[in-house]
Amino acid sequence: MRIRIEGTHAELANAIRQIRAVLPVGSVSTLLETGRPYTWRVFINTAPDRSTRGRWVT
């Protein structure tokens, strides 16, 4: 699953921390500008359930 998050640096860090606590995270993209001041966008790719032998679903 791909999750898009927008916010300030502090909001992104907090959201990523909370998502990592619940879901297995495969990768986090670099910060992308949104055109608004002090607001960034990041994409998080979550891994499948750990019981599926680690296969990724795209």
Secondary structure, 3 states (H helix, E strand, C coil): CEEEEEECHHHHHHHHHHHHHHCCEEEECCCEECCCCCCEEEEEEECCCHHHCCCCCC
